[in-house]
Amino acid sequence: MSRTRIADRGIRVGGMERGPLDKITDVPGVRVGHATICDARHHTGVTVIMPCEDNMFRRKLTAASFVLNGFGKTAGLVQIGELGTIETPIALTNTLNVGLVHDALVQYMVRRCEADQVEIHSVNPVVGECNDSQLNEIADRPVRAEHVFAAIESACADFDEGCVGAGAGTVCHGLKGGIGSASRVIELAGGRYTIGVLVQSNHGCLEELNVCGRMLGREIIEKRKAAPEGEPADRGSIMMVVATDLPVSDRQLRRIIKRCGVGLARVGSYWGHGSGDVMIGFTTANRVPNGGMHRLVDMQIVTEHALELAFRAVAEATQEAVLNSLSCAEAVTAADGRTFETLGQYL
């Protein structure tokens, strides 16, 4: 598994301070796990983001979502939009496995709540997806409950990127995509806060690929001495998950995660017709207890002007996360003989 990130190749994205790992898990309590399926027919899997270590159904996390282009089949976003909280881990997988992964998250939460003696009669699993059918026999729906449980069990801070988990079969800007992550640290009102981003990249067209101002996609086309096939099209999808410990409301969080689109555009995406560009965010700072009638919840919330640094941070982190997903990926050959090359061989 390649662990050569974009910074390891001498390319620095932006000028803001990074977290110790430069990953979404720099936000305290956040962990990420994968289960990868690679065989003669399949390059796919599941990636699970664990937002906290305790039972999040008992104490929900403030959350938000935003959709740039809705060519996607996610689960759970309606309730996030209505209530402004999440109560399960966030799982990413392929398009046709959303239902099976959703069911596995229900099983996980029921078991967790039974163990913690927490009553549960309804739960809102959050599942994102990308269509990895260029490299995966997607109709087989190979991701099962045991893969979801394995990803949860393996969740850690220093997780792998590239062709792992939900990124095993994805294609980004015509090259091999995958899972990528990055983080930024900001200082506000005497405190230090982290904003981390994880992406499942499966979007973009090669011609528009931009690596920190270098139109690398056009250079690659020239080196191949072959014109791109037809009109360039940004299709595929990208899931963007944002974690932070900044004390914000769900409305403010939605403002922050919208700026993922800035980082996406910097790498060359214009979120085209066939692309599902979906953002999900949560903060570990403001927890909401489950149940209870007529209960007041105390929260700290930053002022709107304080969000300026967060906007810049999430844009930078998203840009770097996409580049890390490309940089850490390895070349994969599809069943039809097409090989999706790595970014690294052109840097």
N, C-alpha and C positions, 0 to 999 in steps of 0.2 A: 504494500500500500504506500503510495507516494505521500510524503508529508511536506513537499516543497511548496511553501506558500508564496504568495506574490512578493512579500517583503524579502524572502530568502533569495529572490532573483534580482534584488537590488532596486525594486520599484516601491517607492513609498507613496501611499495614498493619503493626501491631505497632510495637515500639520498639527492636528489635535493629539492629545495624550491618549495612548492606548492602555487597556487593562493588562494585567500580568500575562494572560494567555492570549489576549487579543481575540477572544471568543465570547459568545453570548453567555457562557458560564462564568464570566468574570462578575456577573451579577450574583451576589451571595445567595446560595440556596438552589440556583438553577443547575440542572444537569441534563445531559443529552445522551441517548443510547440509540444504537442501530441494530437491525437484523437484516442481513443481506442474502439475497437468493441469486446465485449465478450458476447456470448450467447450460446445456446445449440449447434450451429454448428460452431461458429467462435471464434477464438482467433487471432486477427490481428489488424491492424490499420495503422496509418501514423505518422511519426515524421518529423517535418520541422525545419531545421536550418536556421535562419535568420541572414545573415552575417553582416548586418548593418541596421541602422534605416532610412536612406534616400533612395531615389530611385536609386537602383543599376543598372538599365538599363541606366540611365543618366550618372552615374559614375561607371563604371565596376570595379570589384576587380581583381587584379592579382591572377591567380589560376593555378593549375596543377593537373594531375591525374596520377596514376600508377596502373597497374594490375599485381599482382603476379601470380594468376591463373585465367583464364578468363571464368570459368563456371558461367556466369552471364548474366543478361539482362538489364544492366543499360542504361540510356538515357543521351545524352549530352556530353559524354566524348570525342567524335571526335573533336568537336569544341573547347573544352578546350585545347586539345593537339595542335590544329592548331593556335589558337589565344592567348592562355595563359591568358584568363579572364573568369569570370562567370558574369552573368547578371540577375540571378533569385535566389530565395531561393533554398536550396538543400533539397529535400524531399526523405525520405526513406519509403518503404512499402513492400508488398509481391510481389513475382515474377509476378503473373498474373494481378496485379493492376497497373503496371508501366504505361500503356497507359492512363488509366483514371486519374491517378495522374498528368501525363504530361499535359493532357488537362486542368486540373484544374489550374495548374501553368500558363498556357497560359492565361486563363481567369483572374487570379489574376493580372498578369503583364499588360494586356491590360487595365483593370480597373484602376490600379495604375497609368499608364502612361497617361490615359485620365484625371484623376484627377489632375495630375501634369502638364498637357499640354505638354507632351513629345510625339513626333511622334514615332510610332512603327509599323513596317511592317514585322518584323521577330524577333523571340526570341528563345533562346536556353535553355529550361528548363532542369534542372539536377535532375535526379531521380535514386536512388539506390534501390536495392532489395535483399531480402533473401527469400528462399522458406520455408514457415512456414506450409507446408501441413501435418506435423505430428500432428499438433494441430488445424488446420484450414481447413475447406472445401473451399480450395483455388479457385476452379473452379467457386464458386458463385461470386467472385470478389466484395465483399461487400463494399470496400472502395470507396466512391463517392466524388464528388467535395465538398459537404458540410463538409465532414470530413477534407479535406485539408484546407478549409477556417477556420474551427474551430481550427485546429492546429496552423495556422498562428495567429489567434486572441488570442490564449492562450499563445503565446510565451513569455517566461520570463527568468530571470537569474537562479533562483533556481528551476529548473525543476525536475520532478520525474525520477527515473531510475528503471530498472528491467522490470516487465511485463506490460509495457505501450507502447502505440503507435505502431510503427513498430516492437517493441520487444515483443508484447503480446503473439505471438505464436512461438517464436524461441526456439531452443534447442542448448545448447553449451556444448561440451565435455560430452554428454550424460545426462546432467542435464538441468534444466530450465535456459535458457539464457535470453537475453533482451537488453535493452539500458543501456549503462554504459559510464561514462565520467571521465576525470581527467585532470589536468593541471600542468605545471611546469613553473617557472619563472627563467629567465637567465639574466645576466648582461653583456653588451657589450658596449665598448666605452663610458662609463659613463651613459648609459641608461639601463632601465629595460624593458624587453620584456616578453610576455607570449606566451606559446605554449599550446593549448588545444586540446584534442582529444575526440571525441564521437564515440562509436561503436554500431553497431547492430549485436550482436553475435549469430551466428547460425552454428557454425563450430566445428571441433575437435572431437576426440574420447576419451572416458572416461579413457582408459588405459594410455594415455599420459598426463593427466591433472597434471600440476605442479604448486603448489602454493608457490612461493618464495623458491624453492628448495625442497619442500615436495611433493613427488609423491603421491598426495592425491587420484588420480584416481585408482591407484593400491590398495591402502588401502580400498577404497570403494568396489572394486570388491571382495577383501578378506572378508570384513565384510558381504557382501551379500552372501558369500559362494557359489558363482556361477561363472563359467567361462564366459568371454565375448563371445557373439555369433559370431562365425566365426573369421576371421582375422580382427583386428582393422582397421577402415577406417576413415580418416579425410574427412568428407563430410558435405555439408550444405551451407556455405558461411559466410562471414563477410564483412560488410561495415565499413570503417574507414574514418571519416571526421576530418581533421586537420584545426584548425584556429590559426592564429598568428597575432601579430602586428609588427613583425620583418620586416624591410625593405629589401625585397629580390626580385629577378627576378623570373619569372615563372620557368626558368631552375633551379635556386637554390632551389625553393620551391619543385620541383620534387625530387631533391636530398634529401631534408628533409623528405618528406612523405614516401619515400622508406623505411626509417628506422622504420616505423610502423611494418614492418616485423620482426624486432628484438624483439619487445615487444610481438608480436604474438607467436613467437617461444619460448619465455621464459615461456609462459603459457602451451606450449606443442603442438602447431599446426605445422604441416609440409606442410600446404596448399596442401592437397592431390588432386587426380584426380577430385573428385566430388565437390570440394570447389571453390566458386568464392570469391577471396580475393582482394578487390578493395579499393583503397585509393583516396580520393579527398581532396585537400587542397586549402586554400586561405589565403591571407594576407590583412588586412585592411589598411596597410601602403601605398601601391602604387595603386592609383586609376587611371583609364584610362577614360577620357571623351568620350562620345558617339559621333560619327559622326565627321564632319569637314575634309576638304581636306588639305593635306600638313601641318598637325599640329605637332609640337614637344611637347613631354611630358617629363617633368623633373621628375626624380626618384632618390631616394637615395637607394643604394644597398651595403650591407655589403661585406667585402672581403670573399673569399672562406674559409680561415682559421677560420674565425669567426663562420662558420657553425658547427664546432665540438661540441660546447655546444648544439646547436639545435638538432643535431643528437641524443645525449644522452638524451635530454629532451623528444623528441617525442617517443623514445623507452620506457622510463620509464612510460610516460603518457599512452601509448597504453597498456602496460602490466597491469597497474592499472585499466584502463577503462574496459578491459575485465573482470578482477576480480570483479569490481564493478557491472558489468552487471549480474554476477552470484550471488554475495552476496546480491543484492537488489531484486532478483527474488523470487517469491513464487511458491510453488509446483502447478502443473497443471496436471489434468487427461484428457487424450485424449478420443475420442469417442470409441476407441477400448479397453478402460480399462487400458491402460498403464499410469502410473504416472511418471512424470518427476520431480524428487526431487530437493531440493534446496541445494546449496553449504553449506549454514549456518548450516544445521543439522549435518554436518560432521566436523565442525571446533570447 
